[in-house]
Amino acid sequence: MFWNANVKEAARACERLTNIGQKILDEYRKKHKDKYSAAADNNSSGELIIARLDNFDYISENHRISDLLTFMLAGHETSAYTMCFFLADMAQNMAAQKKIQLEIDEAI
């Protein structure tokens, strides 16, 4: 299937995304490993997700990167969809728009 241009482009995109994930892990390890390793050892509720990923015994680094990217993309996507649904609902509900505007005006 690698003769297909779309498949080749998808493979290159996966490779680029994997490289980004590796850079994120490398940067974390370089700057924060000492700070969060104690929290990970104590299984503290205040630890970062990346610390838990880094301390988990994965089969390979690619599995670790895959989980890291899944957490990053899933968190981004769900937040974006939530905002889209909220804004679409607000666009159809003038009473709610007025109520929110009043609350914003009071806060500001």
Secondary structure as the mmCIF struct_conf table of DSSP 4:
data_model
#
loop_
_struct_conf.conf_type_id
_struct_conf.id
_struct_conf.beg_label_comp_id
_struct_conf.beg_label_asym_id
_struct_conf.beg_label_seq_id
_struct_conf.end_label_comp_id
_struct_conf.end_label_asym_id
_struct_conf.end_label_seq_id
TURN_TY1_P TURN_TY1_P1 PHE A 2 TRP A 3
BEND BEND1 ASN A 4 ASN A 4
HELX_RH_AL_P HELX_RH_AL_P1 ALA A 5 ASP A 41
TURN_TY1_P TURN_TY1_P2 ASN A 42 ASN A 43
TURN_TY1_P TURN_TY1_P3 SER A 45 GLY A 46
BEND BEND2 GLU A 47 GLU A 47
HELX_RH_AL_P HELX_RH_AL_P2 ILE A 49 ASN A 55
BEND BEND3 PHE A 56 PHE A 56
BEND BEND4 ILE A 59 ILE A 59
HELX_RH_AL_P HELX_RH_AL_P3 GLU A 61 ALA A 91
TURN_TY1_P TURN_TY1_P4 GLN A 92 GLN A 92
HELX_RH_AL_P HELX_RH_AL_P4 MET A 94 ALA A 107
#
